[in-house]
Amino acid sequence: MNEPLQLWAKLFLRLAIVLLAVGLIPVLAVGTIFTEVSPLIPVMLSFLVAPLGLVALVASLILALAAALRRRRGSS
């Protein structure tokens, strides 16, 4: 029964990676490459999307831990 937990953990991890990339890559690009561009939109993405990525990452870690504990308890 722990297979769905592993699946959800993997999906949340992928979501976290995408959200963190969408939130942080534009800020880094505007800060280093496109210095003439107004940083308003990348900063807004950083403040709005990156925290959601962190929440998804934490959820993924909790689900992976729960799946590992269930697998460990089930194999004994």
KEPALUM-307073 format. One line per field, with one value per residue (C-alpha): residue in three letters; residue number from 0; x, y, z. Coordinates in steps of 0.5 Angstrom, whole numbers. Each point is the difference from the previous one (the first is absolute). Last residue first. Layout:
KEPALUM-307073
rest c(ALA, ...);
nr c(NUM, ...);
X c(X, ...);
Y c(Y, ...);
Z c(Z, ...);
//
This chain:
KEPALUM-307073
rest c(SER, SER, GLY, ARG, ARG, ARG, ARG, LEU, ALA, ALA, ALA, LEU, ALA, LEU, ILE, LEU, SER, ALA, VAL, LEU, ALA, VAL, LEU, GLY, LEU, PRO, ALA, VAL, LEU, PHE, SER, LEU, MET, VAL, PRO, ILE, LEU, PRO, SER, VAL, GLU, THR, PHE, ILE, THR, GLY, VAL, ALA, LEU, VAL, PRO, ILE, LEU, GLY, VAL, ALA, LEU, LEU, VAL, ILE, ALA, LEU, ARG, LEU, PHE, LEU, LYS, ALA, TRP, LEU, GLN, LEU, PRO, GLU, ASN, MET);
nr c(75, 74, 73, 72, 71, 70, 69, 68, 67, 66, 65, 64, 63, 62, 61, 60, 59, 58, 57, 56, 55, 54, 53, 52, 51, 50, 49, 48, 47, 46, 45, 44, 43, 42, 41, 40, 39, 38, 37, 36, 35, 34, 33, 32, 31, 30, 29, 28, 27, 26, 25, 24, 23, 22, 21, 20, 19, 18, 17, 16, 15, 14, 13, 12, 11, 10, 9, 8, 7, 6, 5, 4, 3, 2, 1, 0);
X c(19, -1, -7, 4, 5, -4, -5, 6, 3, -7, -1, 7, -1, -7, 4, 5, -5, -4, 6, 2, -7, 0, 7, -3, -6, 5, 4, -7, -2, 6, 5, -5, -1, 7, 0, -6, 3, 8, -1, 5, 7, 3, -2, 6, 2, -6, -5, 2, 0, -6, -3, 3, -3, -8, 0, 5, -3, -7, 3, 4, -5, -5, 5, 1, -8, -1, 6, -3, -7, 3, 3, -6, -4, 5, -1, -6);
Y c(-14, 2, 4, 5, 2, 1, 4, 4, 1, 2, 5, 3, 1, 3, 5, 2, 1, 4, 4, 1, 2, 6, 2, 0, 4, 5, 1, 2, 6, 4, -3, 2, 7, 1, -3, 5, 6, -1, 6, -2, 3, -5, -6, -5, 0, 3, -1, -7, -2, 3, -4, -6, 0, -1, -4, -4, -1, -1, -6, -3, 0, -3, -6, -1, 0, -5, -5, 1, -2, -6, -2, 1, -4, -6, 0, -5);
Z c(19, -7, 1, 5, -4, -6, 4, 3, -7, -3, 6, -1, -8, 2, 5, -5, -6, 5, 1, -7, -2, 6, -3, -7, 3, 3, -7, -4, 4, 2, -5, -6, 3, 0, -7, -2, 3, -2, -6, -5, -1, 4, -5, 1, 8, 4, -5, -1, 7, 1, -6, 3, 7, 0, -7, 3, 7, -3, -5, 5, 5, -5, -1, 7, 1, -5, 3, 7, -3, -4, 6, 5, -6, 1, 7, 0);
//
